[in-house]
Amino acid sequence: MRSRGLAALAQNLTRLSLTTDGVFSEGWTDQLAIVSGTVDDGMTASLLGRL
């Protein structure tokens, strides 16, 4: 049963594109965090906000 659900999900994902997606269509690079630091010393993630 679970593998059927995963197969359906994979099939749906083949129809998705970054150019037609409602979130990423304006530019996926603006959706990525900028991460700095190290695992040992701690890490910081920054997101760009546009108004």
BELRA-V154163 format. One record per pair of residues at least 12 apart in sequence whose ideal C-beta (glycine too) atoms are under 8 Angstrom apart, sorted by sequence separation. I is the first residue (numbers start at 1). GAP is how many residues later the second one is. D is the distance in Angstrom with one decimal. If there is no record, write none. Layout:
i | gap | d
I | GAP | D
I | GAP | D
//
This chain:
i | gap | d
33 | 12 | 4.1
34 | 12 | 4.7
33 | 13 | 6.4
34 | 13 | 7.8
33 | 14 | 5.4
34 | 14 | 7.9
30 | 18 | 5.9
30 | 20 | 7.1
//
